[in-house]
Amino acid sequence: MDYKFLNKVLDQIVSETTIDHDKRVIRLPYQPSSFTLAHQSLYFPYVMSRFSTHCKSIYGLNDDEISYVWNEYREIFIIKYKKENGL
């Protein structure tokens, strides 16, 4: 795996993920609609499926690469969310 490229993909997806605390909305680049902050669907298999499709069609990643990017993305997202919410 080309970790340099995968980390660039990861950085791009992270930069396109927004959390609007005022509106209490999360916008994910691979989801057609936003989530409220209280929404737990971020962890459902459907979201992983959308993420996988996005990574294949936009970045040409294979399943192993998608798994790496997904695991890293989830960790970064959780840390970012906790930090921004004082948790």
Buried (B, 14 or more C-beta within 10 A) or exposed (E): EEEEEBEEBBEBBBEEBEBEEEEEBBBBBBBEEBBEEEEEEBEEEEBBEBBBEBBBEEBEBEEEBBBBBBEBBBEBBEEEBEEEEEE
